[in-house]
Amino acid sequence: MQSEINKKLEAKQIKPTPMRQLVLNLLLQEPSALSLRELEEKFDKVDKSTIYRTLQTFQAHYLIHAIEDGSGSLRYAVCEENCTCEPHHLHFHFLCLKCQHTYCLHDYPIQIPQLPEKYQVISANFVIKGICPNCKA
């Protein structure tokens, strides 16, 4: 597993430090996106700013993307390979109103509408809210 983590980091030109390896490993193992607070809770003695800087590095290199799901805090999820977080790579997200987990729906891309002349799309965010299969069962 460690070699897989290092390959993912190196593929995005990110130096594989122990903290980066730990954060990426956590993000890969979680089925839902995690907030900074949720990541902090997974580590006993790690400074919040260290985790935040790690997330910022991952975002800058398109290893993860941030999700504004309306819960009041950003959540982070691992991007698919070859993602550059450009509009044609964007996808829907699902926020479960019961468990408060946010899931990436990679198979459902956001269709960017034709905008008026001189408007340029940089980002788009679409969150569907409802009950996830785990909570519905």
N, C-alpha and C positions, 0 to 999 in steps of 0.2 A: 504493500500500500504506500509506503514511504517513497518508493521510486516513482509511482504514479503521480504522487503529489509534486515531487521535484520536476517531473516531466512537464506537468501542467504549468508550473511556475516558470520554468526555463523557456517553454514555448511562447510565453508572453514577455520574455526578457525581464523577469523578476528574480532577483537573487533569493535563493531558498534559505532564509534564516529560520531558526527554530519557531519563532512566533508566527511567521507567515505560514509555515507548514502546519502548525496547530490550528490556526484560524481557517485555513483552506480545508483541512481535514474535517473540521466541524461543519462547515458550510456544505461540503459534499455529502456528509452523512445525514443531514437533516432533510426530510421530505418537503419542508416549508421554508420560506425565507425567514431570516432572523434579524432582529433589531440589535442595535449596539448594546442596549441593556441586557438582552437575552444572551448575547455573546459574553458580556462581562460576567454574568452569573455562572457561566461554564468554567471560568478561571478563578482560582482562589486569590492569587496575589499579583494580578497583572493590572497595571495602570490603564485607566480608561483611554487616555490619550494614545497609548501604544496600540491598542486595538483600533482606535479611530484612524491613526496614521496608516495602519496595515490595510484597512478597508479603503482608504483614499488611494493608496498605491494600487490596490487591486482594480479599483474603478478606472484609474488613469490608464491602465494597461488592458482594459476590457476583459478582465478575468471574472468580474462580478458586475451586477447592475443593481442600482437602488430602486426601490419601489415605494412610491407615495400611495399608500392604500387607504388613507383617510383615518388611520388609527391614531395619528398624532406623532408617530415616529417613523423614520425611514426603516425599511427592511432590506436586507441584502440577500441575493441569490447568485449562484454561479451561472455565468453565461454559457451558452452552447459553444462548441468549438467554432472557430472562424467568425465569431460575433465581433462586431465593432460598434455595437450599440447605435448604429445608424437607423433612421426610420424604417428601412426595409427589414431590419432584424427584430423589430419590436413585436411584442406579443401581449395577449391579455393576461391579467392576473385575477385570482379569485380570493376574496377575503371571506373566511367563514365567520359568520356573526356569532356562532356558539363558542368555538374554541379560540377564535381570534388568530388563527394561522392564515398566512398568505401563501398561495401556491402559484407558481408559474405555469401557464398553459401554453407551452412552447408550440404545440400543434395548431394554435389559433393566432395567426399573425394579425396585427392591427392593420386595417386597410386605411391608409392615409388618403383623405379626400383631396380632390383637386382644389387648391386654394386660389384666391384671387392673385392676379399678377403682382409681383414684387414681394410676396410673402414666402418665407423660406422655413421649412420644417426642420427643427433641430431635434426635437424630442416629442414623444406623445406617451400618455399614460392612460390606460383604460382598466378599471377595476370593477369586476362583477362581484356583488355581495350576495351571500346566501348561506346555505348549510352544506358543508363538505360531506363526502360519503362516510367518513369515519363517525361524524356526529349524527348523521341521519340513521345509522344502523342501530 
